[in-house]
Amino acid sequence: MRVVFRCDASRNIGTGHVRRCLTLADELRNSGNEIIFMSDDRLEGNLCSLINSHGYQYIKTNVTDIPELTDLLIVDHYDIDYEWEVMARQHTKKIMVIDDLANRKHDCDLLLDQNLYPDMQKRYEDLVPRNCKLMLGPKYALLREEFRVWRKKTSVRKTLKHLFINFGGSDPHGTTHRVLEKIKHHDFSADIVIGSKDEKIKDFCKDRQDWNLHVNANNMAELMSKSDLGICAGGSTTWERCALGLPSITLAIAVNQKQLSEFLAKRGLCHYIDSCNKVNETLRKYITCPDLLAKQSKLSMDFVDGKGAERCVSIISSKNLN
């Protein structure tokens, strides 16, 4: 089966769309499918070199550039909706959409929203065709194989010594630096992951031998597994942290992350704060109440098993998508 992905990355868009598509692409390739990407290499901060490093070709992004004999087109892009998808129909047998905004209509046969919201079952009622197969919730979270491997080596956290800090591949608001400023007086060691070189953060970390700075880390699962608490964005890495039982203090660095983070906090799966100014008081809660760390860690591992990509491929590979 020929599968084509339409997704972009940039400093403004972030890197999550391309990264989760690469996860699904790798799983599909392992099942014997041909993979092609459509991604814009003119965007600053694009991940086309990463696409190539996975062994995939990327081509132009116009709807007319969809390769002939495409069996499935997978669209993961907030700026694409029903109109583009209708035009794409003449170039592909089936269309799948990956979304988490539920703010526009789609013409698709499959829709994946790996996030969790109070009205999950109703969010797409009037936005997709009636025969569209919905894959909703963290059961379908697209996690790389490394997370399944490290999950087997990971246990529930009981003591707080080491932090994991990450605010996505682009961190458009400089949240990483602001968090480091807040926690610099603590004795915790830390792994800090950023998406591109930042001299300000690099200089800041020089003064702390126990703070390890990683640029475009390719061992995220290992770093998370060896940490006791995350201070992170409420994006796609949410489910990675859950699968590895990593409790987290979560900040929303994009509008669509706020509702998700608040809802997960109510379920006991993270501790959501709306400002970097609240980082220290929240850290003190974990310090004074180690049971909170263990409880959140166990809840997270029980909630996400890391097999979402396998489930998605099973449905995609079925003969009748309806």
C-alpha positions as CSV (number, residue, x, y, z in Angstrom):
1,M,0.0,0.0,0.0
2,R,1.3,3.5,-0.9
3,V,0.8,5.9,2.0
4,V,1.4,9.6,1.6
5,F,1.7,12.0,4.6
6,R,1.0,15.7,4.4
7,C,2.5,17.6,7.3
8,D,4.8,20.5,8.1
9,A,7.1,21.7,10.8
10,S,8.4,25.3,11.5
11,R,9.3,27.6,14.3
12,N,5.7,28.8,14.4
13,I,4.0,25.5,13.8
14,G,6.3,23.4,16.0
15,T,7.6,20.0,15.3
16,G,4.9,17.7,16.7
17,H,2.9,17.1,13.5
18,V,5.9,15.8,11.6
19,R,7.3,13.8,14.5
20,R,4.0,11.9,15.2
21,C,3.6,11.3,11.5
22,L,7.1,9.8,11.4
23,T,6.1,7.5,14.2
24,L,3.1,6.2,12.3
25,A,5.1,6.1,9.1
26,D,7.8,3.9,10.7
27,E,5.1,1.5,12.0
28,L,3.4,1.4,8.6
29,R,6.7,0.7,6.8
30,N,7.4,-2.1,9.2
31,S,4.2,-3.7,7.9
32,G,5.4,-3.5,4.4
33,N,3.9,-0.2,3.2
34,E,5.5,2.4,0.9
35,I,5.8,5.8,2.5
36,I,6.1,9.3,0.9
37,F,6.0,12.7,2.7
38,M,4.6,16.0,1.4
39,S,6.3,18.7,3.5
40,D,7.4,22.3,2.8
41,D,11.2,22.7,3.0
42,R,10.9,26.5,2.6
43,L,9.6,27.0,6.2
44,E,12.1,28.1,8.8
45,G,12.6,25.3,11.2
46,N,11.3,22.6,8.9
47,L,12.1,18.9,9.6
48,C,12.7,17.7,6.0
49,S,16.2,16.6,6.9
50,L,14.7,14.5,9.7
51,I,12.2,13.0,7.2
52,N,15.1,12.1,5.0
53,S,17.1,10.6,7.9
54,H,14.2,8.1,8.5
55,G,14.7,7.0,4.9
56,Y,11.7,8.8,3.4
57,Q,11.4,11.0,0.3
58,Y,9.6,14.3,0.6
59,I,7.9,16.1,-2.3
60,K,6.0,19.3,-3.0
61,T,2.9,20.1,-1.1
62,N,0.3,21.1,-3.7
63,V,-2.8,18.9,-3.9
64,T,-1.8,18.2,-7.5
65,D,1.5,16.8,-6.4
66,I,-0.1,13.8,-4.6
67,P,1.6,10.8,-6.3
68,E,-0.4,8.6,-8.6
69,L,-1.7,5.3,-7.2
70,T,-1.8,6.6,-3.6
71,D,-3.9,4.3,-1.5
72,L,-4.0,6.4,1.7
73,L,-3.4,10.1,2.2
74,I,-2.7,11.0,5.9
75,V,-3.2,14.7,6.6
76,D,-1.8,16.3,9.8
77,H,-2.1,20.0,9.4
78,Y,-4.2,22.7,11.2
79,D,-4.4,24.8,8.0
80,I,-6.0,22.0,5.9
81,D,-9.7,21.3,5.9
82,Y,-12.6,19.9,4.0
83,E,-12.0,22.0,0.8
84,W,-8.4,20.7,0.3
85,E,-9.4,17.2,1.2
86,V,-12.2,17.2,-1.4
87,M,-9.8,18.2,-4.1
88,A,-7.4,15.4,-2.9
89,R,-10.1,12.7,-3.4
90,Q,-9.3,12.3,-7.1
91,H,-5.7,11.5,-6.2
92,T,-6.1,8.9,-3.5
93,K,-8.4,6.0,-2.5
94,K,-8.7,6.9,1.2
95,I,-8.0,9.9,3.4
96,M,-7.1,9.9,7.1
97,V,-6.9,13.1,9.2
98,I,-4.9,13.5,12.4
99,D,-6.4,16.4,14.4
100,D,-6.9,17.6,17.9
101,L,-8.6,21.0,17.4
102,A,-12.0,19.8,16.2
103,N,-12.6,23.3,14.8
104,R,-13.2,22.6,11.1
105,K,-14.9,20.1,8.8
106,H,-13.1,17.2,7.2
107,D,-13.7,14.9,4.2
108,C,-12.0,11.8,5.5
109,D,-12.5,8.0,6.0
110,L,-10.4,7.9,9.2
111,L,-9.8,10.4,11.9
112,L,-7.3,10.2,14.7
113,D,-7.4,12.4,17.8
114,Q,-5.1,11.0,20.4
115,N,-5.9,13.5,23.1
116,L,-8.5,13.4,25.9
117,Y,-11.3,15.8,26.4
118,P,-14.6,15.7,28.4
119,D,-16.7,15.6,25.2
120,M,-14.4,13.3,23.3
121,Q,-17.2,11.2,21.7
122,K,-19.1,14.2,20.4
123,R,-16.3,16.6,19.3
124,Y,-16.4,15.5,15.7
125,E,-20.1,14.7,15.3
126,D,-20.8,17.4,12.7
127,L,-17.3,17.7,11.3
128,V,-16.7,14.4,9.5
129,P,-18.8,12.1,7.3
130,R,-21.1,9.6,9.1
131,N,-19.1,6.6,7.9
132,C,-15.8,8.0,9.1
133,K,-13.9,5.7,11.5
134,L,-12.9,7.6,14.6
135,M,-9.8,6.7,16.6
136,L,-10.1,8.8,19.8
137,G,-8.1,9.1,22.9
138,P,-4.7,8.1,24.3
139,K,-5.4,4.5,23.4
140,Y,-4.2,5.5,20.0
141,A,-1.4,7.8,21.0
142,L,1.4,7.6,18.5
143,L,4.5,6.7,20.5
144,R,7.8,5.5,19.0
145,E,9.1,2.0,19.6
146,E,11.7,3.3,22.0
147,F,8.9,4.2,24.5
148,R,7.6,0.6,24.5
149,V,11.2,-0.6,25.1
150,W,12.0,1.8,27.9
151,R,8.5,1.3,29.5
152,K,9.6,-2.3,30.3
153,K,12.6,-0.9,32.2
154,T,10.7,1.8,34.1
155,S,9.1,1.7,37.5
156,V,6.8,4.0,39.6
157,R,8.7,7.0,40.9
158,K,9.0,7.3,44.6
159,T,11.7,9.9,45.2
160,L,12.4,13.3,43.6
161,K,16.0,13.9,42.6
162,H,16.2,14.4,38.9
163,L,14.1,16.6,36.6
164,F,13.3,16.4,32.9
165,I,12.6,19.8,31.2
166,N,11.2,20.2,27.7
167,F,8.9,22.6,26.0
168,G,8.7,21.2,22.5
169,G,10.9,21.5,19.4
170,S,10.5,25.2,18.9
171,D,9.6,26.7,22.3
172,P,8.3,29.9,20.7
173,H,7.9,31.8,24.0
174,G,11.2,31.0,25.6
175,T,9.5,29.0,28.4
176,T,12.6,26.8,29.0
177,H,14.8,29.7,30.0
178,R,12.1,31.2,32.2
179,V,11.6,27.9,34.0
180,L,15.4,27.4,34.5
181,E,15.5,30.9,36.1
182,K,12.8,29.9,38.6
183,I,14.4,26.6,39.6
184,K,18.1,27.6,39.6
185,H,18.3,27.6,43.4
186,H,17.1,24.0,43.8
187,D,19.6,21.1,44.1
188,F,17.9,18.9,41.6
189,S,19.9,17.5,38.7
190,A,18.2,17.8,35.3
191,D,18.1,16.8,31.7
192,I,17.0,19.8,29.6
193,V,15.9,19.1,26.0
194,I,15.6,21.9,23.4
195,G,15.0,21.8,19.7
196,S,17.7,24.1,18.4
197,K,20.9,25.8,19.8
198,D,20.1,28.6,22.2
199,E,23.2,30.4,23.5
200,K,21.3,31.9,26.4
201,I,20.2,28.5,27.7
202,K,23.6,27.0,26.9
203,D,25.4,29.7,29.0
204,F,22.8,29.3,31.8
205,C,23.5,25.6,32.0
206,K,27.3,26.0,32.1
207,D,27.1,27.1,35.8
208,R,25.4,23.8,36.7
209,Q,27.5,20.6,36.2
210,D,24.4,18.5,37.1
211,W,22.3,20.1,34.4
212,N,22.7,18.3,31.1
213,L,21.6,20.2,27.9
214,H,20.5,18.2,24.9
215,V,19.8,19.7,21.5
216,N,17.4,17.6,19.3
217,A,17.8,14.6,21.6
218,N,17.2,11.3,19.9
219,N,16.9,9.4,23.2
220,M,13.9,11.0,24.7
221,A,12.5,7.8,26.2
222,E,15.8,7.1,28.0
223,L,15.9,10.6,29.4
224,M,12.3,10.5,30.6
225,S,12.8,7.0,32.1
226,K,15.7,8.2,34.2
227,S,13.9,11.3,35.5
228,D,11.6,11.6,38.5
229,L,9.5,14.6,37.5
230,G,9.0,16.5,34.2
231,I,8.4,20.3,33.8
232,C,7.0,20.3,30.3
233,A,4.6,21.6,27.7
234,G,1.1,20.1,27.4
235,G,1.7,18.9,23.8
236,S,2.3,15.5,22.2
237,T,5.0,14.5,24.7
238,T,2.2,14.3,27.3
239,W,1.5,10.7,26.2
240,E,5.2,9.8,26.1
241,R,5.5,10.9,29.7
242,C,2.4,9.0,30.7
243,A,3.6,5.8,29.1
244,L,6.8,6.0,31.0
245,G,5.1,6.9,34.3
246,L,6.8,10.3,34.5
247,P,4.8,12.7,36.7
248,S,4.8,16.3,35.3
249,I,4.2,19.9,36.0
250,T,2.6,21.1,32.8
251,L,2.4,24.5,31.2
252,A,0.4,25.2,28.1
253,I,2.5,27.0,25.5
254,A,-0.2,26.8,22.8
255,V,-3.9,27.6,23.1
256,N,-5.0,24.0,22.2
257,Q,-2.9,22.6,25.1
258,K,-4.7,24.4,27.9
259,Q,-8.0,22.4,27.9
260,L,-6.2,19.1,27.6
261,S,-3.8,19.9,30.5
262,E,-6.6,21.1,32.7
263,F,-8.6,18.0,32.1
264,L,-5.6,15.7,32.7
265,A,-4.9,17.5,35.9
266,K,-8.4,16.8,37.2
267,R,-7.8,13.1,36.4
268,G,-4.6,13.2,38.5
269,L,-2.3,12.6,35.5
270,C,-0.3,15.9,35.7
271,H,-0.2,19.1,37.7
272,Y,-1.2,22.0,35.5
273,I,0.0,25.5,36.2
274,D,-0.8,28.6,34.1
275,S,2.4,30.5,34.8
276,C,6.1,29.9,35.3
277,N,5.8,31.9,38.6
278,K,4.0,28.8,40.1
279,V,6.8,26.3,39.3
280,N,8.5,26.6,42.7
281,E,5.4,26.3,44.9
282,T,4.3,23.3,42.8
283,L,7.7,21.7,43.2
284,R,7.4,22.1,47.0
285,K,4.2,20.0,46.9
286,Y,6.1,17.1,45.4
287,I,8.9,17.5,47.8
288,T,6.7,17.6,50.9
289,C,4.4,14.8,49.6
290,P,6.3,12.0,47.9
291,D,3.1,10.0,47.8
292,L,1.8,12.5,45.2
293,L,4.8,11.6,42.9
294,A,4.1,7.8,43.2
295,K,0.4,8.2,42.7
296,Q,0.7,10.3,39.6
297,S,3.4,8.0,38.2
298,K,1.2,4.8,38.6
299,L,-1.9,6.5,37.2
300,S,0.0,7.6,34.2
301,M,1.4,4.2,33.4
302,D,-1.9,2.6,33.8
303,F,-3.6,5.1,31.5
304,V,-1.3,4.9,28.5
305,D,0.2,1.5,27.5
306,G,2.3,2.8,24.5
307,K,0.7,0.5,21.9
308,G,-1.3,3.3,20.1
309,A,0.7,3.2,16.8
310,E,0.2,-0.6,16.6
311,R,-3.6,-0.1,17.0
312,C,-3.7,2.6,14.3
313,V,-1.8,0.4,11.8
314,S,-4.1,-2.5,12.5
315,I,-7.2,-0.4,11.6
316,I,-5.5,1.2,8.6
317,S,-4.5,-2.2,7.3
318,S,-7.9,-3.6,7.6
319,K,-9.6,-4.3,4.3
320,N,-12.7,-2.4,5.1
321,L,-12.0,1.0,6.7
322,N,-15.7,1.6,7.1
